[in-house]
Amino acid sequence: MLIKKYLVKNMNEAMTRIRYELGKDAIIISQRKVRESGVKGYFKPKLIEVTAALENSKVDKKKSKKVSEVDNFKDSLNSIKSIFEKEEVKAHIDRSVEIEKPSISEKADTKKDEALKDEVKEIKELLNKVIKNTNKEKEALVAVDFLRDMDIEENLLEDINLENYEDIESFKDELKEVLKRDIEVVNKDLKGNVVLIGPTGVGKTTTIAKLAGRLALIEKKKVGLITIDTYRIGAVEQLKTYAEIMNIPFKVVITLKEMEEAINSLSGCDVVLVDTTGRSSKNTMQISELRAFIQKVNSSNISLVISGTTKNKDIDAILSGYGEINYEDTIVTKLDETTSYGCLYNIAKKSSKPISYITVGQNVPDDIKVPSKDEIIKLILGEESVC
């Protein structure tokens, strides 16, 4: 069994290094907090010592897969080297013999030596070219592995040539510039009617409660709550409980007429937050029904809520299905339930919409924040973690 220890700042860094060096079959044996050695260690935050292991059979399999081509290449080099050594020895013996003997044709020997040197030079150039191409392919593979570890879709990085860099750090620098260009963050002042839409299970109701708490308790605004999520068991009671705790008006809507009446009754509020029913992005009839309710709300402030744990293929389906509703921005939830944050880039790039909020836990109203662009980029690159 292969056992390795890693000294890292956080578990996200540890997972990235373990996956890269040992592969996905590696397991974590232990983890503990330690101080950096020396006097300076007392003045720095503690590091995490992570011990990981990989079975020998899997180590051999992994090594054989990665090293086979290199071994074949080395064998070829050794074969060529031995041929050259034999030729050089033979040439040396021939020259020695001819020195001892009376030389009849020095010009012929000179031509033979020059021809041999030309052949060696040509083969060396060819080998250097092969080695250079092999290194490029190896670096490209490192970049691809990094993107997969961070859960970033490769096909979204059309501007980056994975072979056009010297090492992984230079690749990350180039990737960082692309992220700065493609990701937008909006810090908007919520007012009027605000609608949250999205599929089931992404945390819309909890996000509504967090926004209500932020607006009512921190920003001291007059807030009203409306829900049309009468399909999910306990959804109404959950939001009603939050409304009672924060002492804000709460309305339950079932029909389009009731929606109009609820909006009119809460016209005195600074902000009215509307919680909608989770709809399948594949069901066009349900999306059309949802759009009819939103039209009654008469709001241009619509946010699409997507969970950070959503698979990339499902993100495509969600963005495509909810594209009929003109949402303004996205809210990415449940980032505390994932270890990679490439979904932030995938969502921003595919939707071409700014990110307004991210949620990082279940606490109301604390675990919701307006991130900066730099914070999002550090999360995506694995330089920071939400927990």
C-alpha positions, 0 to 999 in steps of 0.5 A: 500500500502506498501511503503519503502525507500532505501538509495543506491549508484546507481540505479542498487543496488536499483533495486536489493534490491527492486526486492528482498524485494518487488518483480517484481510488485513493482514500483518506486515512486520517487528518489532523491540525498541526502547526508549522515547524519553527518559531514562526509557526506559533504566529501562523494559522494551523495547517492540516496534515492529511494522510492518504493511501492507495492499494499497491494493485491500483498504484501499479495499474496507475503507474503502468498506464502513465509510464508505459509510453515513457518506458517504450520511449526510453527503450528506443533511446537506449537501443539507439544509444547502444547502436551509436556506442557500437558504431563509435567503438567500431569507428574508433577501432577502425581508425586505430588500426588504420593509424597503426597501418600505413594509411592509404585513404584518409579522405575516405575516412574523413567522409565516413566520419562526417556522414556518421556525424550528420546522421547523429545530428539528424537523429538528435534533432528528431529525438528533441522534437519527439521529447518536446511534443511529449512534454506538451502532451503531458502538460495538456493532460495536467491542464485537463486533469485540473479542469476536471478536478475543479469541475470546469467544463473544458469546452467552455474555454475556447480561447485557451490552448491547453498546450500553450503554456510552460507549467500548471501555474502559467495555465492557472494565470491564463485561466484566471484572466478568462474567469475575470472576463466571463464572470459578472457579479451584481450587487443590486438594491432589492426593491419592489416585487422580487421573484425567485424561480428554479427547479425543485430542491435547490433551496428557493424557500430557504433563500427567500427566508434568508433574503427576508431576514437580511432586508427586514432585520439588517437593512430595516426595510418593510418586507412582505412574503408571498408563496405559490408553493402549495404543492410541496408538503410543509413549504407553506408552514416553513415560510409562515414560521419564518414570517412570524419570527420576523413579524412580516406579512405573509400571503399564500396564493393558489390562483392567478386572481389571488396573486393579483389581490396579494400583490395589491394588499402588500403594496405598502411594503418596500420589498415583496418576495415571491416564492414559486413552486419548483418546476421541472425545466423539461415540462413546458406546460408547467413553465408556462403556468409559472410564467403566467403567475409571474406576469401577474406579479409584474416584476422585472426583478427575477432571479434563477436559483440553481444548486451548486451540486447540480450536474453540468448536463442538468445545468444545461437543461435548467438554463434551457427550460427557464430561458422562456422566463426573462430572469435577470441574474442567478443565485447559486445555493448549497455551496457548502455541500460540494468540494469543487466550485467550477459550477459557478463558472459553468452557470455564469458562462452558459447563462450569460447572466451575473451572479447576485448571491451565493448561499453557504449554509442553512443559517437564516439570515447569515449564510447568504452573501453577495460575493466579489468577483475575486472571491468567486475566482478563488473558489473556482481555482480551489484557492479558497473554500466556503467551509 
